[in-house]
Amino acid sequence: MTTPERDDWSPDLLPAGLAATAVTRLPGGVANSAWLVQLAGGGRVVVKGGPASPPGLFQVEAEGLATLREVGRLRTPEVIAVTDSSLVLEALEPELPADTDRFWEEAGRAVAGLHANTSPRFGWERDGWLGRLVQRNGWDTDGHRFFAEHRILRYLPEPGVRLALNAADRAALERLCVRLPLLVPPGPAVLTHGDLWRTNVIADPAGRPAFIDPAVCWMWAEAELSMTYCTGGVPRRFFDAYHEVHPPVDGWEERTGLLNLRELLCALAHFGPTGDYAEQVRAIVKRFG
């Protein structure tokens, strides 16, 4: 078997009955390693995993992919196998088709269709994962309280956050959470992908948008769009197509930084005081606080 980049690949990551003839380490993999695997007998799969993966992580991801596909009508990779240490998926196309304008318009409409599914409660039936940290999903009928407790305050005790933000910074975030009902218009809980940034939108063999690596929950649509907007790489055509289906609420672009606090705090929790995440958090708190 040829292995261009072995890293921590192990044949045990494949379920019984499948064997690899070639393995290539895929880029990215902040939370888990991933490989493109050529199978004996033909065909390719993507394998995510490793012995250090938290118990239950891949089962939750598989359930999230199924929900996006069956309820949200999004194209997601087929789940071939789930074990405690790996997730085996249909191999799709990381490269986008040549007609990217059409691709992103279709992606925007697809996410708008996902967000057409609503719930009387925010959260999910179980906690999930965002990266290698638990995503708290306890049910709540109040979106502002849910966002404050489970998407902002939830990260403040994490060691990486405490290293990057001092006591005054954390207290300022707590005060900001109290003001959320004044800063964010109330909205319904909609079905969200939960980790919708550029890297998690790829193509299927027909060149249509496909979505991977979810952190599914019922949440504000604006919170989802804010992550997509702030993390970059997604053109305006995506948002325009989305808003043709769901017209925007005034000021949505101005609120994107505020609602993207979850992603910034999650990055601090994972990586600590590296990069400019802490400065971005302080700037947002200063602007909205």
Sequence and secondary structure as in RCSB ss.txt:
>XXXX:A:sequence
MTTPERDDWSPDLLPAGLAATAVTRLPGGVANSAWLVQLAGGGRVVVKGGPASPPGLFQVEAEGLATLREVGRLR
TPEVIAVTDSSLVLEALEPELPADTDRFWEEAGRAVAGLHANTSPRFGWERDGWLGRLVQRNGWDTDGHRFFAEH
RILRYLPEPGVRLALNAADRAALERLCVRLPLLVPPGPAVLTHGDLWRTNVIADPAGRPAFIDPAVCWMWAEAEL
SMTYCTGGVPRRFFDAYHEVHPPVDGWEERTGLLNLRELLCALAHFGPTGDYAEQVRAIVKRFG
>XXXX:A:secstr
 B SS TT  GGGS TT  EEEEEE S  SSSEEEEEEETTS EEEEEE TTS TTHHHHHHHHHHHHHHTS   
   EEEE SSEEEEE  BSS  S HHHHHHHHHHHHHHHTT EESSBB SS EEETTEEE    BS HHHHHIII
IIGGGTTSHHHHHHS HHHHHHHHHHHHTHHHHS    EEEE SS SGGGEEE TTS EEE S   EEE HHHHH
HHHHHH    HHHHHHHHHHS   TTHHHHHHHHTHHHHHHHHHHH S TTHHHHHHHHHHHH 
